[in-house]
Amino acid sequence: MRHRRSTTALALGIALSLPAHADEGMWMPSQLPQLGKTLREAGFKGDPKTLADVTAAPLSAVVRAGGGTGAFVSQDGLILTNHHVAYGVIQYNSKPGHNLIDDGFIAADRAGELPANPDFRVLVTVGYDKVTDTVLKETTGKTGRAYFDAVDRASKAIVAECEAKGGVRCSVANMYYGTDFYRITQLELRDIRLAYAPPRAIGNYGDEIDNFMWPRHTGDFTLLRAYVGKDGKPAAYSADNVPYRAPAHLALAKDGPRAGDYAMLAGYPGITYRHRTAAEFEEQIAWTLPTRVAVFDQLIGVVEAAGAKDADAKTRYAAQLQSLKNQRKRAAGELEGLRRSDAVRVRAEDERGMLATNAAAKERADIDALAASIAGGSAMRERDLLLNLFGAQSQLMRTAITLERLRLESAKPDAERENGFQARDHAMIEGVLKQVQRRYSPEVEKALLTILLTRYQQLPDAQRLPAFDTAFGRTPATLRQALDTLYAGTKLGDEAERLSRFAAAREGKPLAADPLIDLAATLVPVQLALENERKTREGEQLRLRPAYMRTLFAWRQQQGRALYPDANGTLRVSFGKVDGFSPRDGVQYTPVTTAAGIVEKNTGTAPFDAPKPLLDAIAKRDFAGTEDPVLQTQTVNFLTNLDTTGGNSGSPVLNARGELIGLNFDSNWESVSASWMFDPRYKRAVHVDMRYLRWLMGKVYPAPHLLKEMGAP
């Protein structure tokens, strides 16, 4: 094991000394000083060494916000993020007669800011440290589940030690697929409030029609504020809390982006798969993506039909519907893009070249074993997809399963509990349980589960689970009867009922009887058995993938290409330039859109129903102070060739001086597949121009107090 780590470190050092393309790469902060020459050639005016320090500006201003990214834009905890990242916060505070989604929201002062849903978190990274040797210390000679458990125990011990001082949330991140590990230390801010949200017809102008499309004309931004206790420490919501004192905040640029200008983005990209095997590429294109599109289409149909009949259900499921639509369109775009880039052939040819090298010969046994493990995991892929959605797309069913699993885990010593069910997770679980009734309708949930369980009933016998067959039967009629009986009898739709069982579960005590709780007691053991199979497989792949990565390092070195780790939700930096592109022959897209496009698209009907105050302001052409000096009009969105993926939503876009010029919110349709394959011809990121934000907040839906706080020029 010691030999393997030193070999990998050597390969990584060599890879980073090679030329890197300024437009490709989600770089760890610690890698950026080694890319100093490339950064400077791209146009960066600062010292690349400053980008390695996550506790110093500008990176200390960049935070993880909910499922995306945000950035402090004032010293008093004001956070800029996307409208769609904060959509759940906006929806949580909406109700019939007070629809903040459609109407928008401006807090007149800090006392008027509205609390976010209890499970919404903002995380400020304060540490990013390599812990590879500690994590892998006890893995020697182990395989499968034993290897997984050795890594898991070491990681939990690192997290426990890190969190012992209190006030922080820690994790261990896997880099280069089991090759290296990093301890991530983050301040966890729990009292987050809504300060400003534009109306839906600005923040989500174009909705799914324009999603992943260019040109765009969307003001996809929202302002939140983080609060802490009077002692300055993170705390749950309290009227007595005070604004968080940000370690740094980003300054708004006086000027805006121009074609060819340097641009840089920092954020928390979710997951990429660019270093996966050719077989995994093929399965993604041949089965996973088409299947996901088909399932999401059915789920979207259920929620839209319910919303058309019931305005309250439409509000309750607004955030879930938005997420489903985004996932569906992303899967469809990824499939089209990978086919356009001929990804199966390209990746297969690349892998064949890699496996023909001397470096591969030394690792061949482990690489072949990895391929066998991957193939074995595909056998139950349909069942696994449906069971994952079974929990993710339901509120009460997920609640029951979570409570039963928490009860079982709470009987163990805390260090031995599953991640997500330790004492450190109790506040988050409670927060999730508190918001259920605002996002739940029994008829909608039953309809969603009917879609998933009907598909499950059609699986071959080899993929079936006796406990699920007993619970729901094997015909549509028995399924319908089972769901009607369960939801007619459950009391988990009541917050007090959920929280009373949570109090028992966290102590490992029996839970009060309820039809869904009783069902969960039969389903959770099945989940545990499946989890054991998954961990055994993951442990083996965690042991074997470093051999593949070492070979890939050597192959990329031979090709003259640098190698960055696949994204995994940790802080990363991308850099490049403001740039248009040609999606197909004879078509050329410029990198900036203007207010004229809003009017051109406007139909008066959603999703192109621009609000009258916006249309009136555009007609007046009062753009003084925010207009583009060359275009002589108000800009709205712009493009860069920055490397982004899901999770980068809300990432700040900076100019060469480190000033805020944009807010990332989307990618173009042609580059959705970049989570698997980077194609420089098509990869573009879509951003809100900060001049549009300043104009909206200054003259259309005014919030002068917030603009002043942000130091708007």
C-alpha positions as a printed Julia matrix, in Angstrom:
713×3 Matrix{Float64}:
   0.0     0.0     0.0
   2.82    2.45    0.75
   4.31    1.82   -2.68
   0.99    2.5    -4.35
   0.53    5.87   -2.69
   4.02    7.1    -3.51
   3.65    6.0    -7.13
   0.37    7.88   -7.44
   1.77   11.02   -5.86
   4.66   10.98   -8.31
   2.32   10.54  -11.26
   0.09   13.37  -10.05
   3.03   15.74   -9.68
   4.18   15.0   -13.21
   0.66   15.41  -14.58
   0.3    18.86  -13.05
   3.61   20.01  -14.49
   2.2    19.49  -17.98
   0.23   22.09  -19.95
  -3.43   22.44  -18.98
  -6.23   23.89  -21.07
  -7.64   26.96  -19.34
 -11.2    25.9   -20.11
 -11.07   22.32  -18.78
 -10.65   21.29  -15.18
 -12.39   21.45  -11.8
  -9.26   22.06   -9.78
  -8.72   21.58   -6.07
  -7.51   24.85   -4.51
  -4.2    23.21   -3.55
  -3.47   22.47   -7.23
  -3.8    26.05   -8.47
  -0.31   27.35   -7.55
   1.13   24.58   -9.73
  -1.0    25.94  -12.58
   0.26   29.5   -12.05
   1.77   29.87  -15.51
  -1.44   28.72  -17.18
  -3.53   31.02  -14.97
  -1.41   34.04  -15.81
  -1.43   33.23  -19.52
  -5.21   33.02  -19.33
  -5.31   36.56  -17.91
  -5.47   36.19  -14.12
  -4.05   39.33  -12.43
  -3.71   38.01   -8.9
  -1.25   35.69   -7.18
  -2.18   32.02   -7.86
  -0.84   31.12   -4.41
  -3.76   32.97   -2.79
  -6.17   30.58   -4.46
  -4.77   27.65   -2.48
  -6.0    29.08    0.83
  -9.68   28.3     1.46
  -9.63   30.52    4.56
  -8.6    33.66    2.66
 -10.34   35.79    0.05
 -11.7    35.1    -2.46
 -12.38   31.41   -1.69
 -13.43   32.04    1.93
 -16.39   34.01    0.56
 -17.67   30.99   -1.43
 -20.1    28.72    0.43
 -22.15   25.62   -0.12
 -25.8    26.72   -0.07
 -28.4    23.97    0.08
 -27.7    21.73   -2.9
 -25.73   24.38   -4.75
 -23.26   27.19   -4.18
 -23.45   30.76   -2.93
 -21.14   33.61   -1.98
 -21.05   36.26    0.71
 -21.6    39.7    -0.76
 -21.5    41.7     2.47
 -19.74   41.42    5.79
 -23.13   40.9     7.49
 -23.78   37.42    6.12
 -25.67   38.39    2.96
 -25.45   35.47    0.5
 -26.01   35.6    -3.24
 -27.19   32.36   -4.84
 -29.6    31.21   -7.54
 -33.36   31.55   -7.42
 -33.55   27.83   -8.18
 -31.08   26.92   -5.42
 -33.25   28.85   -2.93
 -36.5    27.66   -4.55
 -37.31   25.39   -1.62
 -36.84   28.31    0.79
 -39.2    30.46   -1.29
 -41.73   27.64   -1.6
 -41.54   26.92    2.14
 -42.69   30.48    2.85
 -45.44   30.43    0.22
 -49.1    29.62    0.77
 -52.41   30.43   -0.92
 -52.86   34.18   -0.95
 -49.17   34.75   -0.2
 -47.35   33.17   -3.14
 -43.74   34.29   -2.97
 -42.86   32.04   -5.9
 -44.99   34.07   -8.3
 -44.87   37.45   -6.58
 -41.28   37.58   -5.36
 -40.19   38.95   -1.99
 -38.26   41.92   -0.66
 -37.6    42.19    3.07
 -37.93   45.85    4.01
 -35.36   45.35    6.74
 -33.61   42.53    8.59
 -36.55   42.07   10.93
 -38.67   41.26    7.9
 -36.43   38.48    6.55
 -38.14   35.08    6.52
 -36.68   31.87    7.99
 -35.71   29.12    5.56
 -36.99   25.58    5.84
 -35.36   23.98    8.92
 -33.17   21.6     6.92
 -31.58   24.29    4.72
 -27.89   24.72    5.47
 -25.02   26.98    4.45
 -21.53   25.52    4.86
 -18.39   27.66    4.99
 -15.2    25.69    4.23
 -12.47   26.45    6.77
 -10.18   23.45    6.23
  -9.11   21.25    3.28
  -6.41   18.83    4.45
  -4.95   15.63    3.01
  -5.48   12.55    5.23
  -4.72    9.69    2.82
  -2.28    7.8     5.03
  -4.64    7.87    8.02
  -7.64    6.66    6.0
  -5.79    3.78    4.32
  -3.7     2.73    7.32
  -5.8    -0.34    8.21
  -6.73   -1.45    4.68
  -3.67   -3.62    3.98
  -4.69   -7.17    3.08
  -8.41   -6.42    3.16
 -10.93   -6.8     0.33
 -14.62   -6.14   -0.28
 -16.73   -5.23    2.75
 -13.72   -5.41    5.06
 -11.9    -2.81    2.93
 -14.99   -0.6     2.9
 -15.35   -0.85    6.67
 -11.68   -0.03    7.28
 -11.99    3.16    5.23
 -15.35    3.95    6.83
 -14.05    3.52   10.41
 -11.01    5.66    9.75
 -13.11    8.34    8.09
 -15.6     8.44   10.95
 -12.76    8.71   13.47
 -11.3    11.64   11.54
 -14.71   13.31   11.42
 -15.35   12.75   15.14
 -11.99   14.22   16.09
 -12.55   17.16   13.76
 -16.01   17.92   15.16
 -15.05   17.45   18.82
 -14.3    21.17   19.2
 -17.87   21.96   18.11
 -19.37   24.42   15.66
 -18.11   22.68   12.52
 -19.31   20.0    10.12
 -16.56   17.7     8.84
 -16.33   15.08    6.14
 -13.74   12.95    4.36
 -13.67   13.35    0.58
 -12.47   10.63   -1.75
 -10.22   12.01   -4.52
  -9.17   10.08   -7.61
 -11.38    7.12   -6.65
  -9.71    5.87   -3.5
  -6.24    7.18   -4.33
  -6.28   10.18   -2.0
  -8.53   11.41    0.8
  -9.07   14.92    2.2
 -10.62   16.11    5.45
 -13.07   18.93    4.73
 -13.91   21.18    7.69
 -16.92   23.46    7.36
 -18.77   25.88    9.57
 -22.43   24.84    9.53
 -24.82   27.8     9.5
 -28.35   26.73   10.39
 -30.31   29.99   10.67
 -30.74   31.15    7.07
 -33.32   33.74    6.06
 -34.8    35.0     2.81
 -33.96   38.64    2.05
 -34.79   39.09   -1.65
 -36.3    36.98   -4.41
 -37.45   38.26   -7.81
 -40.84   37.11   -9.13
 -40.93   33.72  -10.85
 -41.33   35.39  -14.23
 -37.86   36.91  -13.75
 -36.07   34.31  -11.61
 -37.36   31.45  -13.75
 -38.13   33.22  -17.02
 -38.44   30.54  -19.69
 -38.69   27.68  -17.18
 -38.08   24.26  -18.76
 -38.4    25.51  -22.33
 -35.26   27.6   -21.88
 -33.54   25.33  -19.35
 -30.1    24.34  -20.69
 -30.69   26.59  -23.71
 -29.0    29.64  -25.21
 -29.84   32.46  -25.6
 -31.15   32.93  -22.05
 -32.82   35.93  -20.4
 -33.25   34.81  -16.8
 -32.64   36.68  -13.55
 -31.86   33.49  -11.65
 -30.72   35.0    -8.35
 -31.85   35.27   -4.74
 -30.36   36.86   -1.63
 -30.3    35.03    1.7
 -28.75   36.01    5.01
 -26.97   33.8     7.52
 -27.52   34.32   11.25
 -25.73   32.98   14.34
 -26.23   33.17   18.08
 -25.19   36.27   20.0
 -21.99   34.42   20.91
 -21.1    34.26   17.21
 -21.58   30.48   17.03
 -23.9    28.61   14.64
 -27.38   28.17   16.09
 -30.87   27.16   15.08
 -33.34   29.91   14.2
 -34.07   32.38   16.97
 -35.41   35.91   16.82
 -32.47   36.91   19.04
 -29.81   35.7    16.58
 -27.53   38.21   14.85
 -26.15   38.33   11.29
 -23.11   36.16   10.68
 -19.87   38.07   10.28
 -18.52   36.77    6.97
 -14.76   35.98    6.78
 -14.67   37.73    3.38
 -17.14   38.98    0.82
 -16.99   39.56   -2.9
 -17.06   43.03   -4.4
 -19.3    43.8    -7.36
 -17.34   44.84  -10.44
 -17.95   48.29  -11.89
 -17.74   46.98  -15.42
 -19.11   43.87  -17.06
 -17.86   40.94  -19.14
 -16.68   41.31  -22.71
 -15.91   38.58  -25.23
 -12.45   37.16  -24.59
 -12.18   38.47  -21.02
 -10.67   36.19  -18.35
 -13.25   34.56  -16.08
 -12.95   32.34  -13.03
 -15.53   30.44  -11.04
 -15.43   28.83   -7.6
 -18.06   26.46   -6.26
 -19.13   23.02   -5.15
 -19.7    20.89   -8.28
 -21.61   17.71   -7.5
 -20.33   14.59   -9.26
 -18.55   14.0   -12.54
 -17.59   10.68  -14.08
 -14.92   11.57  -16.61
 -12.42    9.05  -15.24
 -14.82    6.09  -15.27
 -14.22    2.99  -17.39
 -15.36    2.52  -20.97
 -17.9    -0.09  -19.81
 -19.46    2.43  -17.44
 -19.68    4.97  -20.27
 -21.48    2.45  -22.42
 -24.0     1.52  -19.73
 -24.75    5.17  -19.03
 -25.61    5.8   -22.67
 -27.28    2.5   -23.51
 -29.44    2.04  -20.4
 -29.2     4.49  -17.48
 -30.03    7.76  -19.21
 -32.89    6.48  -21.41
 -34.44    4.77  -18.39
 -34.16    7.86  -16.19
 -35.85    9.98  -18.84
 -38.75    7.52  -19.09
 -39.27    7.34  -15.32
 -39.0    11.09  -14.81
 -41.55   11.67  -17.57
 -44.06    9.56  -15.65
 -43.37   11.27  -12.3
 -43.59   14.75  -13.83
 -46.93   13.82  -15.4
 -48.33   12.84  -12.01
 -47.32   16.05  -10.26
 -48.44   18.31  -13.13
 -51.83   16.6   -13.31
 -52.32   17.01   -9.56
 -51.32   20.68   -9.7
 -53.75   21.36  -12.53
 -56.63   20.18  -10.32
 -55.45   21.52   -6.94
 -53.71   24.89   -6.45
 -52.57   23.9    -2.96
 -50.94   20.71   -4.25
 -49.28   22.75   -6.99
 -47.63   24.97   -4.37
 -46.68   22.06   -2.11
 -44.96   20.17   -4.93
 -43.49   23.17   -6.76
 -39.91   22.54   -5.64
 -40.12   18.79   -6.24
 -41.58   19.32   -9.71
 -38.84   21.79  -10.57
 -36.23   19.25   -9.48
 -37.84   16.45  -11.49
 -37.99   18.59  -14.62
 -34.38   19.62  -14.23
 -33.23   16.02  -13.72
 -35.27   14.83  -16.68
 -33.97   17.47  -19.04
 -30.44   16.98  -17.79
 -30.62   13.24  -18.46
 -32.03   13.83  -21.96
 -29.38   16.43  -22.73
 -26.62   14.25  -21.38
 -27.75   11.37  -23.58
 -27.91   13.55  -26.69
 -24.55   15.14  -25.96
 -22.74   11.88  -25.34
 -24.09   10.52  -28.57
 -23.08   13.7   -30.39
 -19.54   13.38  -29.05
 -19.49    9.66  -29.91
 -18.51    9.05  -26.3
 -18.72    5.25  -26.35
 -16.27    4.96  -29.21
 -13.98    7.76  -28.04
 -13.73    6.45  -24.48
 -13.28    2.85  -25.64
 -10.44    3.82  -27.99
  -8.81    5.9   -25.26
  -9.03    3.02  -22.8
  -7.62    0.54  -25.32
  -4.63    2.83  -25.82
  -4.19    3.14  -22.07
  -4.37   -0.62  -21.5
  -1.7    -1.22  -24.15
   0.94    0.71  -22.16
   3.64   -0.75  -19.93
   2.02    0.98  -16.96
  -1.19   -1.01  -17.57
   0.67   -4.31  -17.72
   1.8    -3.84  -14.11
  -1.79   -3.21  -12.97
  -3.69   -5.58  -15.23
  -4.88   -8.03  -12.58
  -6.55   -5.3   -10.52
  -7.97   -3.58  -13.6
  -9.55   -6.83  -14.78
 -10.96   -7.46  -11.3
 -12.43   -3.94  -11.32
 -14.17   -4.64  -14.62
 -15.7    -7.83  -13.21
 -16.98   -6.0   -10.11
 -18.57   -3.28  -12.23
 -20.29   -5.85  -14.42
 -21.66   -7.65  -11.36
 -23.2    -4.46  -10.03
 -25.18   -3.95  -13.24
 -27.27   -7.07  -12.78
 -29.75   -5.36  -10.44
 -29.62   -1.87  -11.94
 -33.38   -1.56  -12.68
 -34.38   -2.56   -9.17
 -31.78   -0.29   -7.57
 -32.9     2.73   -9.61
 -36.53    2.25   -8.58
 -35.74    1.7    -4.91
 -33.62    4.84   -4.79
 -36.5     6.87   -6.22
 -38.97    5.08   -3.92
 -37.48    6.92   -0.96
 -36.45   10.12   -2.69
 -39.84   10.96   -4.24
 -42.03   10.35   -1.18
 -42.42   12.33    2.03
 -44.28   10.05    4.46
 -42.79    6.8     3.18
 -39.32    8.3     3.49
 -40.22    9.59    6.95
 -41.23    6.13    8.16
 -38.12    4.46    6.75
 -35.87    7.17    8.2
 -37.4     6.84   11.67
 -37.11    3.04   11.72
 -33.52    3.17   10.48
 -32.68    5.82   13.08
 -34.16    3.6    15.8
 -31.96    0.69   14.77
 -28.82    2.79   14.41
 -29.35    4.53   17.76
 -28.95    1.2    19.55
 -25.29    1.14   18.43
 -22.35    3.16   19.73
 -22.33    6.45   17.84
 -19.06    5.7    16.02
 -20.57    2.51   14.57
 -23.75    4.09   13.25
 -24.33    4.61    9.56
 -23.48    8.01    8.13
 -26.6    10.15    8.24
 -27.84    8.58   11.48
 -25.18    9.62   13.99
 -25.85   12.1    16.78
 -24.34   14.8    14.56
 -27.17   14.19   12.07
 -30.1    14.52   14.48
 -30.64   18.24   13.87
 -30.8    17.72   10.12
 -33.22   14.79   10.43
 -35.45   16.83   12.72
 -35.36   19.72   10.26
 -36.48   17.45    7.44
 -39.32   16.05    9.56
 -40.55   19.53   10.46
 -41.15   20.59    6.86
 -42.93   17.49    5.56
 -46.51   18.77    5.75
 -45.67   21.8     3.6
 -44.52   19.52    0.78
 -46.99   16.66    0.99
 -50.37   15.6    -0.34
 -51.52   11.99    0.26
 -53.09   11.62   -3.19
 -50.0    12.93   -4.96
 -47.68   10.73   -2.93
 -49.76    7.64   -3.62
 -49.73    8.45   -7.33
 -45.94    8.87   -7.35
 -45.43    5.59   -5.51
 -47.86    3.87   -7.87
 -45.67    4.81  -10.83
 -42.51    3.45   -9.2
 -44.03    0.31   -7.69
 -45.87   -0.58  -10.89
 -42.53   -0.55  -12.7
 -41.11   -2.64   -9.84
 -43.91   -5.2   -10.25
 -42.84   -5.66  -13.86
 -39.27   -6.65  -12.98
 -38.07  -10.21  -13.59
 -38.2   -12.55  -10.61
 -34.43  -12.39  -10.12
 -34.7    -8.72   -9.16
 -37.73   -9.04   -6.88
 -37.75   -8.76   -3.09
 -40.22  -10.9    -1.07
 -40.86   -8.13    1.47
 -41.96   -5.71   -1.25
 -44.16   -8.37   -2.88
 -45.81   -9.06    0.48
 -46.37   -5.38    1.18
 -47.68   -4.3    -2.23
 -48.63   -7.5    -4.04
 -47.85   -8.25   -7.66
 -50.82   -6.69   -9.46
 -52.09   -3.12   -9.93
 -55.18   -3.95   -7.87
 -53.24   -5.19   -4.83
 -50.9    -2.22   -5.08
 -53.78    0.25   -5.14
 -55.45   -1.41   -2.17
 -52.21   -1.5    -0.17
 -51.47    2.19   -0.7
 -55.05    3.25    0.07
 -54.98    1.29    3.32
 -51.56    2.63    4.35
 -52.36    6.28    3.73
 -55.87    6.13    5.17
 -54.46    4.88    8.46
 -51.16    6.75    8.86
 -50.81    9.71   11.21
 -47.36   10.73    9.98
 -48.82   13.67    8.09
 -49.05   15.42   11.47
 -45.84   17.08   12.67
 -46.39   16.2    16.33
 -46.77   12.52   15.42
 -43.51   12.56   13.46
 -41.55   14.4    16.12
 -42.77   12.2    18.97
 -41.51    9.15   17.09
 -38.28   10.97   16.3
 -37.72   11.52   20.03
 -38.11    7.76   20.59
 -36.05    6.76   17.55
 -33.05    8.86   18.54
 -32.99    6.98   21.84
 -33.35    3.58   20.16
 -36.78    3.06   21.73
 -39.8     1.34   20.12
 -41.89    3.56   17.88
 -45.61    4.09   18.36
 -47.6     1.92   15.97
 -48.59    3.35   12.6
 -49.27    1.61    9.27
 -46.25    3.2     7.57
 -43.99    2.65   10.59
 -45.04   -1.01   10.69
 -44.31   -1.32    6.97
 -40.91    0.31    7.43
 -40.06   -2.31   10.04
 -40.36   -4.96    7.3
 -38.63   -2.96    4.56
 -35.6    -1.61    6.43
 -34.05   -5.09    6.97
 -34.28   -5.58    3.21
 -32.55   -2.26    2.69
 -29.81   -3.3     5.11
 -29.19   -6.52    3.17
 -29.0    -4.58   -0.11
 -26.73   -2.05    1.56
 -24.37   -4.81    2.61
 -24.16   -6.01   -1.02
 -23.51   -2.45   -2.18
 -20.81   -1.82    0.41
 -19.08   -5.08   -0.44
 -19.01   -4.07   -4.09
 -17.97   -0.48   -3.32
 -15.23   -1.66   -1.0
 -13.78   -3.85   -3.7
 -13.93   -1.04   -6.24
 -12.4     1.36   -3.73
  -9.47   -1.06   -3.46
  -9.15   -1.65   -7.2
  -9.81    1.72   -8.85
  -6.47    3.26   -7.79
  -4.79    0.78  -10.15
  -6.92    2.13  -12.98
  -6.15    5.71  -11.91
  -2.4     5.12  -11.76
  -2.55    3.78  -15.3
  -4.64    6.75  -16.38
  -2.15    9.18  -14.78
   0.65    7.62  -16.82
  -1.47    7.65  -19.99
  -2.42   11.32  -19.58
   1.23   12.16  -18.96
   2.12   10.43  -22.23
  -0.59   12.47  -23.99
   0.62   15.74  -22.44
  -2.6    16.33  -20.46
  -3.09   17.36  -16.85
  -5.39   15.33  -14.63
  -7.76   16.83  -12.08
  -9.97   14.71   -9.78
 -13.56   14.06  -10.73
 -15.91   16.43   -8.91
 -17.33   15.16   -5.61
 -19.09   18.07   -3.92
 -15.92   19.71   -2.6
 -14.69   23.24   -3.32
 -13.24   23.56   -6.83
 -12.05   26.33   -9.13
 -12.41   26.59  -12.91
 -10.97   29.29  -15.15
 -11.3    30.31  -18.79
 -12.87   33.2   -20.69
 -16.08   34.85  -21.85
 -16.83   33.05  -25.1
 -19.62   32.23  -27.53
 -19.81   29.05  -29.6
 -21.18   27.4   -32.72
 -23.69   24.64  -31.89
 -23.96   23.5   -35.51
 -22.98   24.44  -39.01
 -23.89   28.0   -39.98
 -24.93   29.06  -36.47
 -22.8    31.26  -34.21
 -23.87   32.35  -30.73
 -22.58   35.59  -29.24
 -21.73   35.43  -25.53
 -24.08   38.16  -24.23
 -27.86   38.66  -24.23
 -29.75   41.9   -23.59
 -33.1    43.14  -22.33
 -34.38   43.22  -25.91
 -34.5    39.43  -25.84
 -36.89   39.48  -22.89
 -39.37   41.49  -24.94
 -38.86   39.32  -28.02
 -39.65   36.15  -26.08
 -42.54   37.61  -24.11
 -45.94   36.06  -24.91
 -47.8    37.12  -21.79
 -48.24   33.46  -20.89
 -46.02   31.41  -18.59
 -43.17   30.69  -18.85
 -42.63   33.78  -21.04
 -44.82   36.17  -19.05
 -42.41   38.97  -18.21
 -43.9    41.15  -15.44
 -45.34   44.54  -16.41
 -42.89   46.48  -14.19
 -40.02   44.82  -16.05
 -41.49   45.49  -19.49
 -42.23   49.1   -18.56
 -38.68   49.61  -17.31
 -37.24   48.15  -20.51
 -39.46   50.43  -22.59
 -38.16   53.48  -20.69
 -34.58   52.4   -21.43
 -33.42   53.82  -18.12
 -30.23   51.77  -17.98
 -27.9    54.51  -16.77
 -25.22   53.06  -14.51
 -25.68   49.46  -15.61
 -25.81   49.55  -19.41
 -23.08   48.03  -21.53
 -21.05   50.91  -23.02
 -20.57   49.14  -26.35
 -24.03   47.62  -26.76
 -25.63   50.72  -25.17
 -28.35   48.66  -23.55
 -28.96   46.47  -20.53
 -27.25   43.08  -20.56
 -28.94   40.06  -18.96
 -26.93   36.81  -19.27
 -23.53   35.81  -20.62
 -21.53   32.72  -21.57
 -18.09   31.45  -20.58
 -16.19   28.27  -21.38
 -15.81   27.52  -17.65
 -15.94   23.88  -16.57
 -19.1    23.35  -14.49
 -21.64   20.71  -13.55
 -24.57   20.23  -11.14
 -23.77   21.84   -7.78
 -22.1    24.8    -9.48
 -25.48   26.52   -9.54
 -24.99   29.79   -7.64
 -21.22   29.84   -8.13
 -19.78   33.35   -8.33
 -18.04   34.29  -11.57
 -15.05   36.59  -11.11
 -13.0    38.75  -13.46
  -9.2    38.9   -13.64
  -9.13   41.17  -10.56
 -11.28   38.83   -8.47
 -14.4    41.02   -8.69
 -17.91   39.61   -9.07
 -19.22   39.87  -12.64
 -21.7    37.0   -12.8
 -23.64   34.23  -11.12
 -23.58   30.76  -12.67
 -26.97   29.12  -13.13
 -26.99   26.81  -16.14
 -25.14   25.12  -19.0
 -26.03   25.05  -22.68
 -27.87   22.03  -24.06
 -24.87   20.9   -26.07
 -22.72   20.55  -22.93
 -25.03   18.81  -20.46
 -23.01   15.65  -21.09
 -19.89   17.32  -19.64
 -20.38   15.45  -16.38
 -19.06   12.44  -18.33
 -17.1    13.95  -21.21
 -15.61   17.42  -21.68
 -15.94   18.63  -25.27
 -14.31   22.09  -25.66
 -16.27   22.76  -28.84
 -19.55   22.88  -26.95
 -18.94   23.26  -23.22
 -20.31   26.61  -22.04
 -21.66   27.87  -18.74
 -24.53   30.37  -18.48
 -24.43   33.24  -15.97
 -26.54   36.13  -14.72
 -24.74   39.39  -15.52
 -24.36   41.33  -12.26
 -25.3    44.49  -14.11
 -28.78   42.98  -14.65
 -29.06   42.23  -10.94
 -28.05   45.8   -10.07
 -30.59   47.22  -12.52
 -33.45   45.02  -11.27
 -32.72   45.8    -7.63
 -32.14   49.47   -8.35
 -35.01   50.37  -10.68
 -37.47   47.52  -11.29
 -38.04   45.77   -7.96
 -36.07   48.18   -5.8
 -34.08   47.15   -2.76
 -31.69   50.1    -2.34
 -30.79   49.07    1.2
 -29.47   45.72   -0.05
 -27.62   47.27   -2.99
 -25.96   49.69   -0.61
 -24.99   46.82    1.69
 -23.44   45.01   -1.28
 -21.4    48.1    -2.13
 -22.94   48.35   -5.6
 -21.0    50.83   -7.74
